[in-house]
Amino acid sequence: MSTPYEPSDDMPVYVISVAAQLSGMHPQTLRAYERLGLVSPGRSQGKGHRRYSMRDILALREIQRLSQEEGVNLSGIKLLLDEHRELEQARRLIAELHAEVAQLRVELESTRAVAARLAELRRSGSDTRSGLVPVRSARVAVWEPMTGPSSGTGPPRGDK
C-alpha cells in the first residue's frame, strides 16, 4: 500500500539543482532538455517550480549516456525516447487486453456450462423452471416493457 512517505519513481520531488546533481549535469542543461522535449518534469503547486522524479533522473542519465558514449545527437535521442514511450504504452495495452481475454474466457466457459445444463434438462424432459442451472458469474441486463397509461413517456424501468 502506498503512503505519502513512500515516493514512487514517478513522484516529482527533486528541485532542478538536486536533479542536476543526481544526473551529473548542469541545471541549464536540464532546462534545455525540457525545451527540446527530452524530459518533462512536473511542476510544484504555487510558483510552478520544476520538480523531477527518479524516472526523470534515470532518463537524464540515459540521455547523457547515449550522447557521450554512443554519439547519438539530441534529435536521435528524442526519437529513441518517443519510440520507447510508445512501446511501453503498447505493452500496457497488451497486458490490459490479455486480462480482458482471460475474463471473457471465464465468462464463455460459464456460458457453455449453462448451455450444456439447459440442453441436458431439455433432453431429459425436465421443466427448466424447476431445474437449477449453475452460474459462476455473469453480466445480466433485464429489460421489462413498460405497461399502463405512461408507457410512452418517462425513463425505461429495467433497474429492478
TIDO-763792 format. One line per 8 residues: their letters; for each residue x, y, z of C-alpha. Coordinates in steps of 0.001 Angstrom, whole numbers, plus 500000, padded with zeros to 6 digits. Layout:
BEGIN
A> X:Y:Z ~ ...
***
This chain:
BEGIN
MSTPYEPS> 500000:500000:500000 ~ 501341:503406:499076 ~ 501590:506144:501658 ~ 502646:509782:501302 ~ 506006:508774:502790 ~ 506808:506160:500131 ~ 507580:508107:496965 ~ 507186:506236:493701
DDMPVYVI> 509607:506540:490788 ~ 507122:508877:489096 ~ 506614:511262:492020 ~ 508173:514651:491167 ~ 510135:515577:494306 ~ 513592:516842:493265 ~ 514208:520530:492545 ~ 516318:521280:489487
SVAAQLSG> 519578:521760:491406 ~ 519248:518342:493080 ~ 518129:516668:489842 ~ 521121:518187:488047 ~ 523482:516914:490720 ~ 521945:513415:490705 ~ 522133:513198:486925 ~ 525631:514710:486687
MHPQTLRA> 524534:517678:484581 ~ 524247:521427:484857 ~ 520764:522843:485671 ~ 520849:524824:482403 ~ 521279:521530:480509 ~ 518140:520175:482189 ~ 516226:523304:481131 ~ 517469:522874:477551
YERLGLVS> 516450:519213:477529 ~ 512998:520205:478759 ~ 512669:522773:475931 ~ 513626:520038:473442 ~ 511032:517676:474927 ~ 513559:515128:476162 ~ 512258:515330:479741 ~ 509015:516678:481169
PGRSQGKG> 509391:517460:484843 ~ 506333:518085:486951 ~ 505555:521500:488352 ~ 505070:522352:492000 ~ 501882:523999:493169 ~ 502136:527691:493808 ~ 505100:529126:491933 ~ 505301:526194:489498
HRRYSMRD> 508957:525288:490043 ~ 510216:522243:488162 ~ 510170:519012:490142 ~ 511947:515951:488802 ~ 511074:512344:489589 ~ 513512:509468:489908 ~ 512289:508310:486489 ~ 513290:511739:485107
ILALREIQ> 516733:511390:486718 ~ 517199:507966:485120 ~ 516075:509361:481751 ~ 518603:512196:482072 ~ 521361:509689:482815 ~ 520328:507650:479764 ~ 520316:510799:477601 ~ 523826:511582:478801
RLSQEEGV> 524991:508015:478127 ~ 523513:507950:474627 ~ 525025:511320:473828 ~ 528505:510833:475274 ~ 529134:507097:474946 ~ 527087:506212:471864 ~ 527467:509504:469980 ~ 523718:509912:469353
NLSGIKLL> 522641:513504:468721 ~ 519757:515060:470671 ~ 517191:514673:467873 ~ 518095:510985:467636 ~ 517769:510647:471404 ~ 514337:512294:471274 ~ 513271:509821:468600 ~ 514546:506896:470707
LDEHRELE> 512746:508146:473830 ~ 509494:508695:471912 ~ 509695:505175:470475 ~ 510386:503783:473943 ~ 507302:505579:475355 ~ 505152:504214:472532 ~ 506496:500716:473168 ~ 505698:500955:476889
QARRLIAE> 502198:502209:476098 ~ 501687:499296:473687 ~ 502904:496841:476345 ~ 500408:498226:478871 ~ 497609:497949:476312 ~ 498588:494359:475513 ~ 498532:493471:479219 ~ 495070:495012:479586
LHAEVAQL> 493828:493117:476535 ~ 495254:489827:477854 ~ 493389:490375:481126 ~ 490183:491127:479236 ~ 490574:487998:477078 ~ 491096:485911:480230 ~ 487909:487333:481746 ~ 485982:486666:478531
RVELESTR> 487246:483065:478511 ~ 485925:482582:482042 ~ 482568:484038:481005 ~ 482489:481838:477890 ~ 483228:478743:479972 ~ 480417:479663:482349 ~ 478025:480275:479456 ~ 478918:476928:477899
AVAARLAE> 478265:475197:481234 ~ 474847:476840:481455 ~ 474048:475898:477847 ~ 475090:472288:478483 ~ 472941:472114:481618 ~ 469951:473572:479775 ~ 470439:471102:476910 ~ 470617:468248:479428
LRRSGSDT> 467414:469417:481102 ~ 465695:469754:477727 ~ 466778:466226:476671 ~ 465567:464710:479918 ~ 462219:466447:479524 ~ 462541:468340:482799 ~ 460859:471638:483289 ~ 463717:474152:483026
RSGLVPVR> 461984:476463:485502 ~ 462292:473866:488253 ~ 465888:472845:487463 ~ 468701:474908:488864 ~ 471377:475998:486439 ~ 474783:476714:487993 ~ 476223:480081:487049 ~ 479606:481211:488391
SARVAVWE> 479429:484810:487236 ~ 477509:486625:484598 ~ 476675:490085:483422 ~ 472926:490290:483029 ~ 470693:493105:481898 ~ 466942:492775:482367 ~ 464594:494791:480230 ~ 460974:494974:481241
PMTGPSSG> 458454:496545:478865 ~ 456504:499424:480333 ~ 452769:498927:480712 ~ 449913:501205:481592 ~ 448988:504731:480563 ~ 452530:506149:480913 ~ 454137:503567:478611 ~ 455108:506179:476024
TGPPRGDK> 456836:508624:478347 ~ 459409:508626:481082 ~ 462617:506713:481520 ~ 462711:502956:480944 ~ 462206:500823:484027 ~ 464687:497985:483904 ~ 466599:498552:487120 ~ 464848:496176:489488
***
